[in-house]
């Protein structure tokens, strides 16, 4: 099986004395990685197969501050919020939800399908039936949610916008 494809991030900062940078350079060169200096005075290393890379920035350069590094990221309007920036994630779950061999029902109305499943910032999982009743589900956790949800495809400023997007 071929090696996985990945890109090494974030950039690493070398110590002011350059010793760490020299050790990294020697190690990567010995492994066959190619190195190019960039216009930003960084060193870009790429594996022989071209599928992996790393960029090295020396701490002595003035652009190696946290503020300067932020400037080369996407503009704010194109950035996705981090997990700490959102209240939680939500997904539709149309089929009956089976937990520990039992079909989960809404304790208030008896609904057993067409859920919205929430995974909150604190990793708790909540269920919302079509009637709008919400209940915490102790039999599910963030790991279950992550296994069953796809990637987040939209960010909504309000709960109502998210529910409308999911058809609830």
PASEBA-1860 file (N, C-alpha, C; in nm, 3 decimals):
! residues 168
1> XXXXXXXX> 0.085/-0.117/0.000/0.000/0.000/0.000/0.090/0.124/0.000 ~ 0.060/0.225/-0.084/0.144/0.344/-0.088/0.129/0.427/0.038 ~ 0.231/0.510/0.063/0.225/0.600/0.179/0.106/0.694/0.164 ~ 0.047/0.736/0.276/-0.062/0.832/0.268/-0.011/0.968/0.220 ~ -0.099/1.045/0.160/-0.065/1.178/0.112/-0.103/1.277/0.220 ~ -0.010/1.362/0.260/-0.042/1.465/0.358/0.055/1.580/0.344 ~ 0.018/1.692/0.398/0.103/1.811/0.399/0.131/1.846/0.543 ~ 0.255/1.871/0.576/0.294/1.900/0.714/0.259/2.045/0.746
9> XXXXXXXX> 0.179/2.066/0.848/0.145/2.201/0.893/0.133/2.199/1.044 ~ 0.137/2.304/1.114/0.174/2.437/1.065/0.324/2.447/1.049 ~ 0.370/2.559/0.998/0.513/2.580/0.984/0.578/2.576/1.121 ~ 0.700/2.528/1.125/0.772/2.518/1.253/0.872/2.632/1.265 ~ 0.886/2.685/1.384/0.980/2.793/1.408/1.110/2.738/1.464 ~ 1.221/2.776/1.403/1.352/2.731/1.450/1.397/2.819/1.564 ~ 1.485/2.766/1.645/1.543/2.846/1.752/1.632/2.954/1.693 ~ 1.656/3.057/1.770/1.737/3.169/1.722/1.878/3.127/1.684
17> XXXXXXXX> 1.928/3.021/1.746/2.066/2.981/1.717/2.078/2.901/1.589 ~ 1.967/2.859/1.528/1.970/2.786/1.401/2.008/2.640/1.413 ~ 2.042/2.590/1.533/2.084/2.452/1.550/1.972/2.355/1.513 ~ 1.851/2.383/1.559/1.740/2.294/1.527/1.715/2.291/1.376 ~ 1.723/2.406/1.311/1.703/2.412/1.166/1.808/2.329/1.093 ~ 1.932/2.336/1.139/2.039/2.258/1.075/2.016/2.108/1.093 ~ 1.972/2.068/1.213/1.944/1.925/1.237/1.830/1.877/1.147 ~ 1.726/1.959/1.135/1.614/1.922/1.048/1.661/1.912/0.904
25> XXXXXXXX> 1.740/2.009/0.860/1.791/2.008/0.723/1.873/1.881/0.696 ~ 1.963/1.847/0.789/2.043/1.727/0.772/1.956/1.602/0.766 ~ 1.859/1.593/0.856/1.772/1.474/0.861/1.690/1.461/0.734 ~ 1.626/1.570/0.691/1.542/1.563/0.572/1.626/1.538/0.447 ~ 1.744/1.599/0.438/1.832/1.576/0.323/1.876/1.430/0.317 ~ 1.909/1.373/0.434/1.949/1.232/0.438/1.835/1.140/0.393 ~ 1.710/1.183/0.414/1.595/1.104/0.372/1.558/1.126/0.226 ~ 1.634/1.213/0.157/1.610/1.236/0.015/1.514/1.350/-0.016
33> XXXXXXXX> 1.475/1.427/0.087/1.387/1.541/0.064/1.465/1.649/-0.011 ~ 1.399/1.716/-0.105/1.460/1.828/-0.177/1.423/1.957/-0.107 ~ 1.511/2.058/-0.115/1.488/2.184/-0.045/1.501/2.298/-0.144 ~ 1.407/2.395/-0.131/1.414/2.519/-0.207/1.394/2.636/-0.113 ~ 1.478/2.740/-0.126/1.448/2.862/-0.050/1.333/2.935/-0.121 ~ 1.245/2.996/-0.044/1.131/3.067/-0.104/1.156/3.217/-0.101 ~ 1.070/3.291/-0.169/1.081/3.437/-0.172/1.058/3.497/-0.033 ~ 0.992/3.425/0.054/0.965/3.473/0.190/1.076/3.436/0.286
41> XXXXXXXX> 1.190/3.394/0.234/1.306/3.355/0.314/1.273/3.237/0.406 ~ 1.196/3.143/0.356/1.170/3.018/0.426/1.234/2.908/0.345 ~ 1.239/2.790/0.402/1.292/2.674/0.331/1.177/2.577/0.309 ~ 1.154/2.539/0.185/1.047/2.444/0.152/1.111/2.310/0.121 ~ 1.072/2.208/0.197/1.122/2.072/0.178/1.011/1.986/0.119 ~ 1.045/1.903/0.019/0.948/1.814/-0.045/1.010/1.675/-0.056 ~ 0.929/1.573/-0.030/0.976/1.435/-0.038/1.012/1.400/-0.182 ~ 1.091/1.293/-0.202/1.128/1.253/-0.338/1.007/1.226/-0.428
49> XXXXXXXX> 0.898/1.175/-0.371/0.779/1.148/-0.454/0.692/1.272/-0.473 ~ 0.727/1.382/-0.406/0.653/1.507/-0.422/0.518/1.510/-0.352 ~ 0.488/1.411/-0.272/0.355/1.402/-0.210/0.349/1.462/-0.070 ~ 0.463/1.489/-0.008/0.465/1.547/0.126/0.565/1.660/0.129 ~ 0.538/1.756/0.219/0.629/1.869/0.227/0.621/1.936/0.361 ~ 0.718/2.022/0.386/0.721/2.102/0.509/0.790/2.233/0.478 ~ 0.745/2.340/0.541/0.807/2.470/0.524/0.869/2.510/0.657 ~ 0.991/2.558/0.654/1.065/2.592/0.775/1.089/2.742/0.776
57> XXXXXXXX> 1.056/2.804/0.889/1.077/2.948/0.906/1.174/2.968/1.021 ~ 1.276/3.050/1.000/1.370/3.083/1.107/1.309/3.191/1.195 ~ 1.318/3.174/1.326/1.260/3.269/1.420/1.327/3.405/1.413 ~ 1.449/3.412/1.363/1.520/3.540/1.357/1.459/3.635/1.254 ~ 1.382/3.584/1.159/1.322/3.671/1.058/1.203/3.744/1.116 ~ 1.187/3.873/1.082/1.079/3.952/1.142/0.939/3.903/1.105 ~ 0.924/3.832/0.993/0.790/3.787/0.955/0.748/3.661/1.028 ~ 0.833/3.608/1.114/0.802/3.483/1.183/0.721/3.505/1.311
65> XXXXXXXX> 0.661/3.621/1.325/0.575/3.645/1.440/0.437/3.591/1.413 ~ 0.361/3.567/1.517/0.227/3.511/1.502/0.137/3.602/1.420 ~ 0.150/3.733/1.439/0.067/3.828/1.364/0.096/3.820/1.216 ~ 0.224/3.813/1.181/0.259/3.807/1.040/0.213/3.676/0.978 ~ 0.222/3.566/1.052/0.179/3.438/0.996/0.030/3.438/0.968 ~ -0.049/3.505/1.052/-0.193/3.510/1.029/-0.226/3.577/0.897 ~ -0.142/3.670/0.852/-0.175/3.746/0.732/-0.172/3.662/0.606 ~ -0.105/3.545/0.606/-0.104/3.466/0.484/-0.212/3.359/0.481
73> XXXXXXXX> -0.301/3.358/0.581/-0.414/3.268/0.578/-0.525/3.328/0.492 ~ -0.632/3.253/0.475/-0.745/3.302/0.396/-0.804/3.428/0.459 ~ -0.865/3.512/0.377/-0.936/3.628/0.434/-1.047/3.580/0.528 ~ -1.084/3.660/0.628/-1.183/3.616/0.728/-1.313/3.564/0.668 ~ -1.359/3.623/0.558/-1.487/3.578/0.501/-1.481/3.439/0.440 ~ -1.359/3.386/0.417/-1.345/3.252/0.361/-1.305/3.148/0.465 ~ -1.283/3.190/0.589/-1.241/3.097/0.693/-1.362/3.028/0.755 ~ -1.348/2.898/0.781/-1.453/2.824/0.852/-1.429/2.842/1.001
81> XXXXXXXX> -1.536/2.853/1.079/-1.518/2.867/1.224/-1.454/2.741/1.282 ~ -1.377/2.758/1.387/-1.320/2.643/1.455/-1.425/2.584/1.548 ~ -1.398/2.468/1.601/-1.493/2.402/1.692/-1.525/2.490/1.813 ~ -1.428/2.569/1.860/-1.451/2.656/1.975/-1.537/2.777/1.938 ~ -1.549/2.808/1.810/-1.626/2.924/1.766/-1.775/2.895/1.748 ~ -1.813/2.768/1.747/-1.953/2.733/1.724/-2.012/2.670/1.850 ~ -2.143/2.678/1.861/-2.212/2.619/1.976/-2.213/2.467/1.961 ~ -2.227/2.419/1.839/-2.229/2.276/1.816/-2.250/2.245/1.669
89> XXXXXXXX> -2.259/2.116/1.639/-2.282/2.066/1.504/-2.417/1.996/1.503 ~ -2.479/1.989/1.385/-2.608/1.921/1.375/-2.614/1.843/1.245 ~ -2.691/1.734/1.249/-2.715/1.654/1.129/-2.854/1.594/1.137 ~ -2.907/1.560/1.020/-3.036/1.489/1.015/-3.013/1.341/1.039 ~ -3.110/1.279/1.103/-3.109/1.133/1.121/-3.252/1.088/1.097 ~ -3.281/1.047/0.972/-3.419/1.019/0.931/-3.469/0.882/0.975 ~ -3.384/0.783/0.980/-3.427/0.647/1.015/-3.443/0.634/1.167 ~ -3.506/0.528/1.213/-3.513/0.505/1.358/-3.372/0.499/1.417
97> XXXXXXXX> -3.355/0.556/1.534/-3.225/0.561/1.600/-3.220/0.449/1.703 ~ -3.130/0.353/1.681/-3.117/0.237/1.769/-2.996/0.257/1.861 ~ -3.021/0.257/1.992/-2.914/0.274/2.091/-2.922/0.157/2.188 ~ -2.813/0.085/2.200/-2.807/-0.034/2.287/-2.919/-0.132/2.255 ~ -2.947/-0.151/2.127/-3.047/-0.249/2.084/-3.191/-0.203/2.094 ~ -3.215/-0.080/2.135/-3.352/-0.030/2.148/-3.373/0.093/2.060 ~ -3.490/0.101/2.000/-3.525/0.216/1.919/-3.552/0.334/2.013 ~ -3.484/0.445/1.989/-3.499/0.563/2.074/-3.626/0.637/2.036
105> XXXXXXXX> -3.708/0.671/2.138/-3.831/0.748/2.117/-3.822/0.879/2.192 ~ -3.888/0.980/2.139/-3.896/1.108/2.210/-3.977/1.087/2.337 ~ -3.925/1.127/2.453/-3.999/1.105/2.578/-4.128/1.186/2.589 ~ -4.142/1.291/2.506/-4.261/1.374/2.516/-4.371/1.335/2.417 ~ -4.333/1.296/2.294/-4.437/1.269/2.194/-4.430/1.130/2.132 ~ -4.325/1.053/2.164/-4.316/0.916/2.112/-4.258/0.905/1.972 ~ -4.214/1.016/1.910/-4.153/1.008/1.776/-4.028/0.921/1.782 ~ -4.004/0.843/1.678/-3.889/0.753/1.679/-3.802/0.767/1.554
113> XXXXXXXX> -3.829/0.865/1.471/-3.749/0.888/1.350/-3.749/1.037/1.317 ~ -3.679/1.075/1.213/-3.670/1.215/1.169/-3.614/1.306/1.278 ~ -3.500/1.267/1.331/-3.432/1.344/1.434/-3.339/1.448/1.373 ~ -3.309/1.550/1.449/-3.189/1.631/1.429/-3.100/1.595/1.548 ~ -2.979/1.554/1.518/-2.883/1.516/1.622/-2.783/1.630/1.636 ~ -2.765/1.679/1.758/-2.671/1.786/1.788/-2.552/1.730/1.864 ~ -2.434/1.773/1.828/-2.313/1.744/1.907/-2.261/1.881/1.951 ~ -2.271/1.904/2.080/-2.240/2.036/2.134/-2.091/2.052/2.162
121> XXXXXXXX> -2.050/2.174/2.187/-1.910/2.207/2.214/-1.854/2.124/2.330 ~ -1.938/2.090/2.428/-1.893/2.010/2.542/-1.897/1.859/2.514 ~ -1.918/1.822/2.387/-1.924/1.683/2.339/-2.050/1.608/2.382 ~ -2.147/1.676/2.441/-2.275/1.611/2.470/-2.355/1.600/2.341 ~ -2.440/1.499/2.334/-2.525/1.476/2.217/-2.671/1.494/2.258 ~ -2.743/1.570/2.179/-2.884/1.599/2.203/-2.964/1.559/2.081 ~ -3.088/1.518/2.103/-3.179/1.482/1.996/-3.295/1.581/1.994 ~ -3.341/1.613/1.875/-3.458/1.700/1.859/-3.552/1.631/1.761
129> XXXXXXXX> -3.676/1.608/1.806/-3.774/1.544/1.718/-3.838/1.650/1.629 ~ -3.918/1.607/1.536/-3.984/1.698/1.442/-4.073/1.798/1.515 ~ -4.129/1.759/1.630/-4.216/1.848/1.707/-4.138/1.954/1.786 ~ -4.005/1.945/1.786/-3.923/2.044/1.853/-3.883/2.010/1.995 ~ -3.914/1.889/2.039/-3.873/1.847/2.174/-3.725/1.809/2.171 ~ -3.650/1.858/2.267/-3.506/1.828/2.274/-3.476/1.752/2.402 ~ -3.389/1.653/2.389/-3.349/1.574/2.506/-3.204/1.531/2.489 ~ -3.131/1.531/2.599/-2.992/1.485/2.595/-2.992/1.334/2.584
137> XXXXXXXX> -2.903/1.282/2.499/-2.893/1.138/2.480/-2.761/1.090/2.539 ~ -2.768/1.029/2.657/-2.649/0.984/2.728/-2.585/0.861/2.663 ~ -2.661/0.790/2.579/-2.609/0.671/2.513/-2.523/0.701/2.391 ~ -2.513/0.828/2.354/-2.432/0.869/2.239/-2.329/0.971/2.286 ~ -2.219/0.977/2.213/-2.115/1.073/2.246/-2.059/1.134/2.119 ~ -1.962/1.223/2.135/-1.903/1.293/2.019/-1.838/1.194/1.922 ~ -1.778/1.087/1.972/-1.717/0.988/1.883/-1.822/0.924/1.794 ~ -1.939/0.890/1.851/-2.048/0.835/1.771/-2.090/0.937/1.665
145> XXXXXXXX> -2.108/1.061/1.706/-2.149/1.166/1.612/-2.047/1.178/1.498 ~ -1.921/1.182/1.532/-1.818/1.198/1.429/-1.814/1.080/1.333 ~ -1.842/0.959/1.382/-1.844/0.841/1.294/-1.962/0.844/1.197 ~ -2.073/0.906/1.238/-2.195/0.900/1.158/-2.226/1.026/1.079 ~ -2.157/1.133/1.108/-2.183/1.257/1.034/-2.081/1.273/0.923 ~ -2.119/1.343/0.821/-2.025/1.378/0.715/-1.956/1.507/0.753 ~ -1.877/1.561/0.662/-1.814/1.689/0.691/-1.919/1.800/0.699 ~ -1.890/1.901/0.779/-1.982/2.015/0.789/-1.984/2.085/0.653
153> XXXXXXXX> -2.103/2.106/0.598/-2.112/2.168/0.466/-2.162/2.311/0.470 ~ -2.213/2.353/0.583/-2.263/2.490/0.597/-2.245/2.537/0.739 ~ -2.233/2.669/0.756/-2.226/2.731/0.888/-2.345/2.824/0.900 ~ -2.419/2.814/1.006/-2.541/2.892/1.025/-2.528/2.983/1.146 ~ -2.569/3.108/1.133/-2.556/3.201/1.246/-2.656/3.174/1.358 ~ -2.766/3.106/1.328/-2.867/3.079/1.431/-2.912/2.934/1.423 ~ -2.967/2.885/1.533/-3.023/2.750/1.536/-3.134/2.736/1.433 ~ -3.220/2.837/1.424/-3.333/2.833/1.331/-3.285/2.820/1.187
161> XXXXXXXX> -3.178/2.891/1.150/-3.124/2.878/1.013/-3.075/2.736/0.987 ~ -3.007/2.678/1.085/-2.959/2.542/1.070/-3.071/2.441/1.057 ~ -3.175/2.457/1.140/-3.290/2.366/1.133/-3.362/2.380/0.999 ~ -3.374/2.503/0.952/-3.439/2.525/0.822/-3.360/2.458/0.711 ~ -3.227/2.469/0.718/-3.140/2.403/0.619/-3.160/2.251/0.620 ~ -3.182/2.195/0.739/-3.201/2.049/0.750/-3.345/2.007/0.725 ~ -3.434/2.102/0.698/-3.573/2.068/0.669/-3.656/2.047/0.792 ~ -3.618/2.102/0.905/-3.695/2.089/1.030/-3.759/2.220/1.068
END
